[in-house]
Amino acid sequence: MLFALLCTDKSGALQLRLDTRPDHLAYLEDLNARGILKVAGPFLGEDGKPTGSLVIVKTETIEEAKAIAEADPYAKAGLFANVEVKAYNWVFNNPEA
């Protein structure tokens, strides 16, 4: 099952995001290599700077998806003000469909 991790950065936390980015990317690369990661990228503010993240993962349960969200280096560093985990149905342009 697919789950969307909708992550909103804390206000004024851009430097924390930048400092933590290498560890975050390594984490996503590992998820990708294991076939768990489907889509990932930042949300952008009007100024073009990151304000959060969208990560879509494939797991058996929402609990597993939540554990992935909690283990993200961005989350561990305290970057996010809010993280929502929602079941997701990829209808259009799904390469696995």
N, C-alpha and C positions, 0 to 999 in steps of 0.2 A: 504494500500500500504506500502511496505517496503522501508526504506531509510537507506543508510549507511552514518554514520558520520565519516569522515576520518580526524583525528586530529593529527597535528604535533606539538610536543613540541618545545618551544624556546630552543636554545642552552644554556647549562649550567643551566637548570631549574630543575634538578633532585630533589634537596632538596625541592623546591616548590611543586613538585608532591607528594613527600613523606609526607610533612606536610599537604597537602590538601586531601590526599587519604581517610581518614575516612569519610569525608563529601561527597566525590565523591561516595564512595561505598554505603553510606546511600541513596543518590540520585538514584543510579541505582537499589537498592533494592526496593525503592518505585515504580519506573517505572516497574520493574519486577512484583511486586504484583498487579499492575493495568493492566498487560497483554500487556504493550507497548514495553518493552525490549525483544528482541529476542536473541541477541548475544552481548557480550562485552569482551574486553580484550586489553592489551597493545601491541603495536609494540615493538620489541626489537632490540637494536643495536648489533653490533658485540661483544660487551663486555657483552651481556645478560641483560643490563639495559634498562628500558623503554625509548622509544623515541617518543611516541605518543599513540593514542588510536583508536581502531575500535569499533564503537557502531552501532548496527543495531536495528532500532525501527520500529514499525508498527503504522502509523498515516494515517489520511485521506488526508492530504496535505503536500507539501514540506514546507510550512510556519510553520506548527505545528512541523515538524521535526527540522527546524531551531530554533524555540523557545526552544525546548528541548536541543539542542546543546548550545544555549546561556545561559540557566539556569543551566547548569552543573557547580558545584563548581570549577572544574578545569578551565573552561572558565572564570568564574567570578574572579578567582584569577590571571588571566593573564598568565596561563601556556602555552597556545597554540600560536604558530607563525602563524598557518593557520588551518582553518577548512573548509572542503568541505562537502557538503550535496548532495548526489546523489541518485536517484531512484535505487532500487535494486530488482532483480528478483532471488529468491532463488530456483534454479532448482533441484540440487541434495541434498539428505539427509535432506530435509525439513520435519520436523516431522508433520507439518500441511497439507502436500500434500497428 
